[in-house]
Amino acid sequence: MGPFHALPLQTSAEIRDGVRDILPAAIAAVPIGLLFGALCAGKGLSVAEVALMSGLVCAGAAQFAALEMWTHPVPTAAILISTLLVNARNILMSVSLAPKTKSFRPIERALGFYVLSDENWALSERRSVRHPLKPAYFLTMGLVLYLNWVTWTTLGAASGALLGDPRRLGADFAFTALFIGLIAGFWTGRRTAVTIAASAVASATVHALLGPPWHVAAGAVAGVAAAYVAAVAEPT
């Protein structure tokens, strides 16, 4: 008997689908998590502090942004603002998923959105085109990513200098490759191309002028605006 034999068949299928769909993202996060943990160790953070940070924040991009600014004394206000800007995109992702999670119980929505990331958002959106989004699928993906991130960042911190820099093997490109794959799954032609181009140009320009983390918010806003304009202009 399988591990889900006591669950309803539909729920078991949703859990299996969630694990299957999120597994590539979880694998891609392994070298990034190890790298983050090792960098934290280099900044003087303990293994427990790294585990706590990943468990409470659970946002890789925001954690990397905060780590770049981590000096002594710690610039708390600057780090908070940076984290807010980087994670502002989660507001847009949550808004897009809100209508698709109306059938969820409040606790299911709260837990699911707490561990929301670009990867399980994109996969949930793609699945909702074909099937109603179910709590078992959504929560399974979030839980797998959450535990995966906490585990590997903690191990990275514990390994410290022994790990070496995964970037020498090109491991830092793992997430870039993953996002390219996610975008390919959403490709609809001209509208997608316009959205990507607007977001890329805005992000690159702001990064060159102001630096991180402002480019993240700029890219998100430009992409949303371009998608809206393209949708309005597209003949029905």
VEXKOLTOR-602217 format. One record per residue: x, y, z of N, C-alpha, C, CB in turn; residue in one letter. Coordinates in steps of 0.001 Angstrom, whole numbers, plus 500000, padded with zeros to 6 digits. Glycine has a CB too. Example, Ala and Ser with C-alpha at 12.3 -4.5 7.8 and 13.67 -1.06 7.14 Angstrom:
REM VEXKOLTOR-602217
513190494310507800512300495500507800513200496700507800511308495527509046A 512850497750507080513670498940507140512900500030507870514084499402505725S 
END
This chain:
REM VEXKOLTOR-602217
500841498805500000500000500000500000500876501245500000499049500006501220M 500481502243499198501260503472499097501050504343500313500892504238497836G 501825505436500415501735506308501589500431507072501660502875507280501595P 499686507148500555498454507922500543497208507032500474498465508884499371F 497368505719500849496268504782500663495046505137501498496721503391501000H 495233505846502629494115506174503498493397507449503071494596506313504917A 493930508163502080493329509406501620492368509132500477494408510403501186L 491387510028500276490517509889499106491360509867497835489479511039499048P 490889509147496820491659508995495595491992510333494953490904508134494616L 491025511253494952491256512550494321492352513330495065489945513369494285Q 492309513293496395493316513990497184494692513386496970492952513955498661T 494767512063496934496048511392496692496619511785495340495883509869496768S 495753511867494330496204512244492988496703513682492975495069512067491965A 496010514564493702496430515968493757497799516091494429495383516819494515E 498024515331495492499309515362496188500423514848495278499244514523497481I 500165513730494605501179513192493698501497514175492578500711511862493108R 500472514802492025500689515787490963501483516981491484499346516257490383D 501193517401492713501920518519493293503396518215493453501328518887494626G 503704517010493971505100516605494138505789516512492777505191515251494883V 505121515907491823505709515734490480506008517074489825504767514920489581R 505054517998489910505219519279489210506266520175489855503899520011489158D 506364520126491172507284521037491863508684520462491994506748521372493236I 508863519180491718510170518538491912511301519215491139510089517091491501L 511111519583489856512218520267489149512636521567489835511811520567487705P 511660522330490348511986523575491050512731523280492339510713524382491347A 512325522233493035512995521868494281514441521447494028512235520740494982A 514668520702492953516023520276492607516877521492492237515994519255491438I 516283522412491472517020523621491072517387524472492274516195524449490086A 516593524387493344516847525201494535517983524659495394515593525295495368A 518380523406495182519405522793496031520729523566495996519642521351495600V 521333523785494814522612524510494819522464525956495287523224524488493428P 521310526573495003521093527951495436520985528009496958519819528537494781I 520295527031497538520179526976498992521520526753499665519221525885499396G 522313525841499115523647525584499661524525526841499565524317524406498914L 524428527526498436525196528746498247524788529809499262525015529273496824L 523491529974499446523023530984500397523508530663501808521487531076500374F 523380529413502207523822529024503540525303529262503744523504527577503790G 526110528934502726527552529132502825527893530623502925528261528503501615A 527177531457502154527408532903502209527023533460503581526610533620501101L 525942532924504146525536533349505493526610533021506521524212532682505891C 527185531824506391528245531430507312529431532381507195528691529983507037A 529715532807505951530796533749505742530519535113506349531060533896504284G 529238535440506525528854536718507136528809536623508660527490537171506604K 529045535422509183529069535258510627527776534769511244529429536526511245G 526775534399510430525522533889510965525694532436511389524391534021509927L 525036532057512462525110530679512934524157529801512128524778530598514442S 524315528493512263523433527550511571521983527756512015523877526089511840V 521782527965513326520425528176513848519811529457513289520444528232515385A 520617530497513150520104531765512617519714531631511149521150532875512781E 520487530882510391520167530656508981518873529861508859521321529919508268V 518730528809509669517516528001509645516299528840510020517649526806510595A 516452529691511020515352530544511453514991531555510371515715531267512752L 515987532131509742515736533104508677514982532467507514517057533703508180M 515433531294507072514769530611505965513361530170506346515590529404505520S 513188529762507602511870529307508041510864530435508163511986528602509357G 511325531612508592510404532730508803510212533571507542510910533610509929L 511299533818506819511207534661505624510802533826504419512546535374505354V 511496532717504219511170531772503137510987532486501795509893530988503484C 511955533293501429511907534015500161513344534204499689511162535398500306A 513785533323498787515178533304498394515714534629497898515371532297497357G 514986535281496984515472536542496425515623537604497501514531537038495335A 514636537696498391514692538694499463515819538381500435513354538758500212A 516069537101500692517137536721501607518510537049501025517048535233501933Q 518677536827499727519937537187499084520132538703499110519974536664497632F 519048539456498865519144540914498892519543541400500281517811541550498469A 518946540802501303519278541188502672520720540839503004518334540509503662A 521165539684502519522532539237502825523574540169502206522750537802502318L 523280540681501007524210541599500355524422542855501193523698541977498964E 523378543235501951523448544458502739523866544185504188522105545166502713M 524171542940504494524441542538505873525838542973506302524289541020506029W 525899544023507105527168544509507639527006544704509139527613545839506942T 528031545144509801527969545417511244528269546889511485528971544515512034H 527362547642512093526053547197512575525087546936511413525457548243513528P 524125546057511656523179545669510615522258546838510288522355544437511053V 522162547241508994521257548332508602519810547833508535521683548925507232P 519178547724509678517866547087509780516828547734508866517382547135511212T 516738549067508881515725549762508078515927549497506590515766551274508351A 517168549556506132517461549333504717517114547908504302518937549619504427A 517410546949505172517099545550504855515595545331504801517732544606505891I 514855545947505713513397545811505707512800546384504431512790546506506927L 513274547542504017512766548163502789513118547302501581513341549593502617I 514334546803501555514768545948500452513907544697500354516235545561500623S 513670544059501496512840542843501516511420543141501054512812542231502926T 510886544281501491509535544667501085509440544859499582509112545943501797L 510431545524498996510408545771497559510528544474496767511530546724497170L 511453543618497178511655542370496450510410541488496525512871541619497006V 509773541456497696508612540589497882507294541227497466508523540174499310N 507326542482497008506081543145496592505399542395495457506364544586496162A 506173541665494655505576540908493558504617539839494068506664540266492710R 504812539395495319503909538386495878502488538908496016504416537920497233N 502341540224496143500993540811496203500270540540494894501058542344496484I 500963540778493772500350540548492460500050539072492248501264541063491341L 500965538203492669500733536772492506499555536308493354501990535983492875M 499441536852494555498335536475495442496999536942494880498547537062496845S 496993538141494316495758538665493727495297537790492572495960540110493247V 496242537332491748495863536504490599495338535138491025497051536326489668S 495835534627492165495382533313492630494150533382493530496500532625493369L 493843534567494036492730534696494983491418534119494447492530536152495338A 490999534441493201489728533877492718489761532366492569489366534491491394P 490938531818492384491068530375492158491137529597493465492306530083491324K 491239530307494590491320529640495897490121529978496791492619530033496605T 489036530436496185487854530810496971487263529634497736486796531402496064K 487428528440497192486863527259497850487735526756498999486668526148496837S 488933527309499156489829526881500224489299527348501578491253527424499987F 489596526599502621489325527069503970490323528167504328489396525902504989R 489962529059505251490866530172505597492267529713505982490280530972506735P 492378528635506753493688528162507180494487527639505984493540527065508249I 493811527030505019494486526527503819495024527685502984493525525664502977E 494231528730502869494692529897502113495866530561502827493540530910501918R 495761530690504137496820531354504899498142530598504766496423531470506383A 498100529287504924499320528487504820499861528489503391499054527047505281L 498960528353502434499383528306501034500040529594500575498205528007500151G 499465530729500968500031532003500544501269532373501357498987533101500660F 501404531820502537502612532083503335503852531535502639502480531462504741Y 503724530372502022504867529755501349504796529946499833504933528262501684V 504040530949499392503914531212497959505261531658497383502829532287497696L 505593531147496217506808531549495515506496531642494030507976530548495780S 507459532147493271507248532282491830506922530935491197508485532890491162D 507587529890491678507436528582491033506068527968491284508512527635491518E 505636527891492558504331527257492770503184528159492337504161526879494234N 503422529481492261502407530364491680502217530048490196502803531849491868W 503330529987489456503251529746488014502607528391487717504650529815487383A 502999527366488468502452526033488239500971525965488619503246524994489032L 500581526697489649499170526731490046498330527436488989499008527433491407S 498856528526488451498144529235487385497973528340486162498893530523486999E 499034527634485816498975526771484641497994525626484855500365526220484312R 497969525067486060497054523958486328495605524437486331497395523293487669R 495374525662486818494002526167486928493343526367485573493990527472487690S 494144526412484514493581526520483166492861525232482788494685526837482137V 493367524098483269492815522784482915491921522188483991493933521829482625R 492262522458485281491521521872486394491295522927487470492274520653486978H 490223522794488247490067523680489416491235523463490374488705523419490145P 491742524534490930492869524439491853492387523899493193493554525816492035L 493034522831493664492642522172494904493674522437496010492478520655494675K 493221522481497267494150522722498372495282521705498438493402522717499674P 494987520430498192496015519397498314497167519656497345495411518008498058A 496850520063496138497880520338495133498690521572495516497242520530493744Y 498002522652495838498630523931496153499503523831497402497564525009496343F 498954523215498453499692523104499715500864522133499613498757522661500828L 500714521082498826501809520128498651503010520808498014501358518935497795T 502774521570496950503890522261496298504564523238497253503403523004495046M 503768524003497987504332524959498925505143524288500018503238525779499539G 504639523183500550505333522475501625506649521890501143504450521370502190L 506638521302499944507867520713499400508933521794499218507585520002498049V 508556522923498624509519524002498416510020524570499740508895525111497579L 509111524723500686509474525293501990510489524415502714508223525474502863Y 510176523129502863511076522209503559512401522070502806510410520828503722L 512322522061501486513515521938500662514449523131500886513130521827499176N 513887524333500904514691525543501067515316525616502469513828526788500809W 514515525342503491515036525382504856516138524344505043513905525147505872V 515925523161504500516901522077504647518244522422504014516359520799504029T 518219522848502754519475523046502031520202524322502436519211523072500552W 519480525364502809520175526552503309520850526256504648519190527732503456T 520177525456505474520769525080506760522001524214506566519749524344507625T 521918523259505649523082522415505365524219523231504770522700521279504413L 523878524225503968524904525096503404525630525864504484524293526061502408G 524869526339505470525485527063506585526362526125507411524404527707507479A 525903524892507605526678523927508385527955523519507664525837522693508683A 527878523441506334529063523050505553530067524183505472528661522616504143S 529562525412505374530420526587505350531455526547504252531100526741506659G 532689526796504604533765526895503621534062525558502943535022527419504285A 533683524450503588533956523139502992533190522935501695533607522032503971L 532065523637501563531212523468500399531857524023499139529877524135500632L 532549525134499260533046525807498063531930526633497441533600524784497043G 532214527285496364531240528154495707530578527415494550531914529449495204D 529269527072494662528588526370493570528571527162492271527176526047493972P 528821528466492335528794529282491121529910528898490160528903530758491476R 530970528294490664532067527902489784531638526805488820533265527437490604R 530560526106489163530014525059488292528828525559487483529598523849489116L 528522526845487612527365527395486910526054527094487598527320526869485514G 526114526688488884524901526298489602523969527477489826525261525671490933A 524536528707489807523683529864490029522757530124488847524529531088490298D 522970529406487722522096529552486564520871528656486657522859529245485295F 520798527828487685519708526856487791518350527537487813519878526006489039A 518205528588488640516921529257488724516591530005487441516906530210489898F 517603530577486789517361531270485522516798530304484493518656531916484996T 517402529120484410516913528102483479515489527678483833517845526879483482A 515226527568485136513899527162485577512854528204485184513885526941487093L 513164529478485369512212530532485025511974530601483519512711531880485536F 513008530338482747512824530291481292511814529209480938514172530031480570I 511928528061481601510970526979481366509559527348481780511400525740482103G 509423528048482918508099528460483373507465529448482399508186529078484767L 508264530395481916507745531377480960507309530693479675508801532450480655I 508095529703479232507738528976478014506371528313478148508802527923477691A 506046527875479361504746527249479583503584528218479495504730526586480915G 503856529520479642502817530540479561502785531248478208503015531555480657F 503641530847477295503784531593476045502487531599475234504915531001475209W 502029532804474900500816532936474081501061533770472835499693533557474898T 502310534105472565502621534872471373503008536309471683501451534855470441G 502439537232470939502832538643471003502660539231472397502023539452470010R 501553538912473073501303539497474381502393539092475382499923539070474895R 502792537835475345503843537378476247505173538046475926503987535861476171T 505476538163474629506737538778474217506811540234474663506903538686472699A 505705540966474509505663542375474907505852542503476415504329543026474475V 505198541640477169505302541676478633506729541413479094504357540649479262T 507360540386478531508731540044478908509681541178478542509172538736478224I 509520541732477333510417542804476880510293544034477775510110543182475418A 509069544423478095508861545607478938509453545409480321507371545930479054A 509236544236480888509758543934482214511286543917482213509216542592482704S 511872543306481187513327543204481109513983544573480948513726542299479952A 513415545390480058513991546718479810513894547582481070513271547414478624V 512727547579481704512543548389482908513470547920484025511080548333483376A 513561546610484211514403546068485271515871546390485033514210544562485379S 516339546200483795517747546466483483518077547949483628518076545993482062A 517152548803483194517389550245483271517480550715484715516282551005482547T 516520550273485529516511550692486932517708550106487674515198550265487615V 518103548889487327519269548281487969520523549094487668519452546822487500H 520635549563486418521804550345486037521813551719486707521853550505484524A 520627552298486897520540553651487452520528553675488979519301554334486934L 519766552762489581519570552787491026520151551579491748518117552883491328L 520345550478490999520842549265491627519733548496492327521936549599492613G 520070547339492897519072546540493614518673547226494909519609545129493905P 517444546944495426516461545987494905515374546643494066515824545238496044P 515574547916493690514508548659493011514148548056491656514923550105492827W 515101547387491026514843546838489693513788545737489720516132546297489093H 513650545042490852512651543967490942511234544544490855512825543171492264V 510983545571491661509663546213491644509393546871490299509556547254492766A 510414547510489722510246548176488432509885547176487337511522548930488052A 510569546043487317510271545017486326508873544456486476511271543904486421G 508448544251487717507102543721487963506027544697487510506919543401489446A 506187545964487877505186546982487507505134547146485993505509548343488181V 506294547207485347506329547373483890505700546173483181507778547567483409A 505961544976483691505381543787483079503876543749483195505959542558483699G 503357544098484374501904544129484569501263545177483661501560544421486045V 501882546363483596501339547428482752501340547024481280502143548718482940A 502424546409480836502512545982479442501486544900479126503917545476479131A 501301543961480061500320542891479847498913543474479748500390541848480989A 498614544460480577497276545084480547497060545821479228497098546064481740Y 498049546618478812497923547364477570497774546413476372499141548281477378V 498572545341476371498492544371475276497150543669475234499595543346475404A 496592543381476417495294542701476476494175543617475976494995542237477916A 494255544901476357493238545861475908493311546091474405493401547193476642V 494535546143473877494719546411472461494407545201471580496128546866472215A 494443544019472171494228542799471386492772542678470989494665541555472175E 492474542456469710491072542332469285490393541140469900490983542235467786P 489125541299470252488373540198470865487658539376469801487356540739471886T 
END
